[in-house]
Amino acid sequence: MEYIVETKGLSKKFNDIEAVKNINLKVPKGCIYGFLGPNGAGKSTTIRMLLGLIKMTQGDVEILGKSISKERVEILKEVGALVETPSYYGNLSAYDNLDIVRRILGLEKKSIDTALDIVGLSDNKNKYVKNFSLGMKQRLGIAKAIIGNPRLLILDEPTNGLDPLGIIEIREMIRSLPDKIGVTVLVSSHILSEIEQIATHVGIVNKGVLCFQGTIDELMALGKNDVKVVADPIESACSKIKKLGYEVEVENKKIFIKGIADIPKINRELVGSGIDVYHLSEDKETLEEIFLNIIRSEGNTDAYKISENRFH
């Protein structure tokens, strides 16, 4: 598998504080990689090292197969980024703001309209940016990041401070980018629900340590997956389910079947035995519960690491 971003033993110390500890990121080509963790977990520090904005204490960063420490200028020609609040000229229009970037990059004028269209600002291209909402300013910042048609787009907390509508707009736009312009996206956030709705792959960092790395499906597979049954008489139901080969637990007059089970068959067997079934459903841990279990596993984060081979 081709990786657009790959770090090896990436670490950063600020005096005696180790903000990032031996991180090995692997971002597959064409994915939306959600870089997830609580505030202060080390996400922004890692992103700044990816872009060469701060020096790493040890390790290496490879982007597009090139080392950031040796070929930073060449790499950044193919990387777009939005880190913190986007910069802009408030007394200029959106179009004129992008025209400045276009001239610096030596692009054709049509690149402006293309970028504005992708981020949904075509109807506001002649409006002064000082009159934009925060969400519109964020979209303009992303337009500046993609105008050069980068192969990698890095977004650091792009929905921070936005209202619900602004969050939805940014989310839908990010989700569309790999198909629209063929870019790989690395997006950091501390908001699980945002990453869950847009990412294909996830890296979870906590206290500077990469606790998990893999696909969304691999992350979900770490959660408990039981079947909940409410039936009467409960003793007969438990006995019948055990005879079908399942392990059961009873809690608050509910039966929990451990692991994956054949729900239709269980229902047929119970009803056919004269047992009243009032409720029968899958009882899965939510992504939020899985995430919290991972970051709360003090000193045992290695249990959640996905081996490098899991991407192949």
C-alpha positions in Angstrom: 0.0 0.0 0.0 1.2 3.5 -0.8 1.5 5.9 2.1 1.3 9.7 1.5 2.5 10.3 5.1 4.8 8.1 7.1 6.6 8.9 10.3 9.2 6.8 12.0 9.8 7.3 15.7 8.6 10.9 15.6 9.2 12.6 18.9 9.2 16.1 20.3 10.4 17.5 23.6 9.9 21.0 25.0 12.5 21.3 27.7 11.7 18.3 29.9 8.2 17.8 28.6 7.8 15.0 26.0 4.8 16.2 23.9 5.1 13.6 21.2 6.5 10.1 21.9 7.7 7.8 19.2 4.8 8.2 16.8 4.6 6.0 13.6 1.9 7.4 11.4 0.9 5.7 8.2 -1.6 7.7 6.0 -2.7 5.7 3.0 -3.1 7.4 -0.4 -6.6 8.7 -1.2 -8.0 8.3 2.4 -9.4 10.8 4.9 -7.3 10.2 7.9 -8.8 11.4 11.1 -6.2 12.4 13.7 -8.1 12.2 16.9 -7.3 13.0 20.5 -8.2 15.2 23.5 -7.0 18.8 23.7 -3.3 18.8 24.5 -2.8 15.2 23.3 0.0 16.2 20.8 -2.0 16.5 17.6 -1.0 20.1 16.7 2.6 19.5 17.6 2.7 16.5 15.3 1.1 18.4 12.5 3.6 21.2 12.9 6.4 18.7 12.6 4.8 17.2 9.5 5.0 20.6 7.9 8.5 21.4 9.1 7.2 24.3 11.2 8.9 23.0 14.3 11.9 20.7 14.5 11.5 17.2 15.7 13.6 16.0 18.6 14.1 12.6 16.9 12.6 10.4 14.2 11.8 11.2 10.6 8.8 12.4 8.5 8.3 11.2 5.0 5.7 12.8 2.8 5.1 11.6 -0.8 8.2 9.4 -0.2 10.5 12.3 0.6 12.1 13.3 3.9 10.8 16.6 5.3 14.2 17.3 6.9 16.0 17.0 3.5 13.4 18.1 0.9 10.9 20.4 2.7 10.6 22.9 -0.1 9.8 20.3 -2.7 7.3 18.5 -0.4 5.4 21.7 0.5 4.8 22.4 -3.2 2.4 19.5 -3.1 0.9 20.0 0.3 -1.9 22.3 1.3 -2.5 23.2 4.9 -4.9 25.1 7.2 -3.4 25.4 10.7 -5.2 27.5 13.3 -7.1 30.5 12.1 -6.8 31.2 8.3 -5.1 34.4 7.3 -6.8 36.8 4.9 -7.1 40.4 3.8 -10.5 41.6 5.2 -10.7 44.6 2.8 -10.3 42.4 -0.2 -12.9 40.1 -1.8 -12.6 36.3 -1.6 -11.5 36.3 -5.3 -8.8 38.9 -4.7 -7.5 37.0 -1.7 -7.1 33.9 -3.8 -5.6 35.9 -6.6 -2.7 36.8 -4.4 -2.1 33.1 -3.7 -2.4 32.3 -7.4 0.2 34.8 -8.3 2.7 33.5 -5.7 2.2 30.0 -7.0 2.3 31.0 -10.6 -1.1 29.4 -11.4 -3.7 30.3 -14.1 -6.6 32.5 -13.2 -9.1 29.7 -13.7 -7.7 28.0 -10.6 -9.4 30.7 -8.5 -12.9 29.9 -9.7 -12.2 26.2 -9.4 -11.2 26.5 -5.8 -14.1 28.8 -4.9 -16.5 26.3 -6.5 -15.1 23.4 -4.6 -15.6 25.1 -1.2 -19.0 26.6 -2.1 -18.0 30.3 -2.2 -18.7 31.1 -5.9 -21.7 33.2 -5.1 -19.7 35.2 -2.6 -16.5 35.6 -4.5 -16.8 39.4 -4.8 -17.9 40.0 -1.2 -15.4 41.5 1.2 -13.9 38.9 3.5 -14.4 41.1 6.6 -18.1 40.5 6.1 -17.8 36.7 6.0 -19.1 34.4 8.7 -16.5 32.3 10.5 -17.6 29.3 8.5 -17.1 31.2 5.2 -13.7 32.3 6.4 -12.8 28.7 7.1 -13.9 27.6 3.7 -11.8 30.4 2.2 -8.8 29.2 4.1 -9.4 25.7 2.7 -9.7 27.2 -0.8 -6.3 28.8 -0.3 -4.9 25.4 0.7 -6.3 23.5 -2.3 -5.8 26.2 -5.0 -2.5 24.7 -6.0 -4.1 21.2 -6.5 -2.1 19.6 -3.7 -1.7 15.8 -3.3 -2.0 16.1 0.5 -4.2 18.4 2.5 -3.6 18.9 6.2 -6.4 20.5 8.3 -5.9 21.2 12.0 -9.2 21.5 13.9 -11.1 23.0 10.9 -14.5 23.2 12.7 -13.3 24.9 15.9 -15.6 27.7 16.9 -18.2 27.0 14.2 -21.9 26.9 14.7 -23.8 23.6 13.9 -24.6 24.7 10.3 -20.9 25.7 9.7 -19.7 22.4 11.0 -22.0 20.5 8.7 -20.9 22.6 5.7 -17.2 22.0 6.4 -17.8 18.3 7.1 -19.5 17.7 3.8 -16.9 19.7 1.9 -14.0 17.7 3.4 -15.8 14.4 2.7 -16.0 15.3 -1.0 -12.4 16.4 -1.5 -10.8 13.0 -2.3 -13.3 12.3 -5.1 -13.4 15.9 -6.4 -9.7 16.7 -6.6 -7.9 13.4 -5.8 -6.3 14.7 -2.6 -5.4 12.7 0.5 -6.7 14.5 3.7 -5.3 14.4 7.2 -7.7 16.2 9.5 -7.2 16.6 13.3 -10.0 17.0 15.8 -10.9 16.5 19.4 -14.5 16.0 18.4 -15.2 12.3 17.8 -18.5 12.7 16.0 -16.9 14.8 13.3 -14.1 12.3 12.6 -16.6 9.4 12.7 -18.7 11.0 9.9 -15.9 11.8 7.4 -12.8 9.6 8.1 -12.0 6.3 6.4 -8.9 5.8 8.7 -8.2 6.9 12.2 -5.2 7.6 14.4 -5.9 8.2 18.1 -3.3 10.0 20.1 -3.3 10.6 23.9 -0.5 12.2 26.0 1.7 12.2 23.0 1.3 8.4 22.3 -0.3 6.9 19.3 -2.8 4.5 20.9 -4.6 3.2 17.8 -4.2 3.4 14.1 -6.4 1.7 11.5 -9.6 1.9 9.6 -12.9 2.9 11.1 -14.1 -0.7 10.8 -11.1 -1.9 12.7 -11.7 0.6 15.4 -15.3 -0.5 15.8 -14.2 -4.1 16.0 -12.5 -3.3 19.3 -15.9 -2.7 20.9 -18.0 -5.2 22.7 -20.7 -6.7 20.5 -23.4 -8.5 22.5 -27.1 -9.4 21.9 -29.7 -8.2 24.5 -32.7 -10.3 25.2 -35.7 -9.6 27.4 -37.8 -12.8 27.7 -40.1 -14.6 30.2 -39.5 -16.9 31.9 -35.9 -15.7 32.0 -34.5 -19.0 33.5 -36.0 -21.0 30.6 -34.7 -18.5 28.1 -31.2 -18.7 29.5 -31.2 -22.5 29.4 -32.4 -22.5 25.8 -29.8 -20.0 24.7 -27.0 -21.9 26.4 -28.1 -25.1 24.6 -27.7 -23.2 21.3 -24.0 -22.9 22.3 -23.9 -19.3 23.5 -22.4 -17.8 26.6 -24.9 -15.7 28.5 -25.0 -13.2 31.4 -28.0 -11.8 33.3 -28.2 -8.2 34.4 -31.3 -6.3 35.6 -33.6 -9.0 34.2 -31.9 -8.8 30.8 -30.0 -11.6 29.1 -26.8 -10.6 27.4 -25.4 -13.1 24.8 -21.7 -12.6 24.5 -20.3 -12.0 21.0 -21.9 -12.3 17.6 -25.1 -14.4 17.5 -27.7 -15.6 15.0 -30.6 -13.4 16.2 -33.4 -14.8 13.9 -32.5 -18.3 15.0 -32.5 -17.4 18.7 -35.9 -15.7 18.3 -37.3 -18.8 16.5 -36.0 -21.2 19.1 -37.3 -19.2 22.1 -40.8 -18.6 20.7 -41.0 -22.2 19.5 -40.3 -23.3 23.1 -43.2 -21.2 24.4 -41.0 -18.5 25.8 -42.3 -14.9 25.5 -39.8 -12.6 23.8 -40.3 -8.9 24.5 -37.0 -7.5 23.2 -34.1 -8.9 21.1 -31.4 -6.6 19.6 -27.7 -6.1 19.1 -26.1 -4.2 21.9 -22.9 -2.6 20.5 -20.5 -0.2 22.1 -20.6 3.2 20.5 -17.5 4.7 18.9 -17.4 7.2 21.7 -17.3 4.3 24.3 -14.5 2.6 22.3 -12.6 5.9 22.1 -12.9 6.6 25.8 -11.8 3.0 26.6 -8.7 3.5 24.6 -7.6 6.9 26.0 -8.4 5.8 29.6 -6.2 2.7 29.3 -3.3 4.2 31.2 -0.1 2.3 30.6 -1.7 -0.2 28.4 -2.0 1.7 25.1 0.0 -0.9 23.2 -3.0 -3.2 23.5 -4.9 -1.1 21.0 -2.1 -0.5 18.4 -2.8 -1.8 15.0 0.2 -3.5 13.5 1.7 -2.1 10.3 0.4 -5.2 8.4 -3.2 -4.3 9.1 -3.2 -1.7 6.3 -2.0 -4.3 3.7 
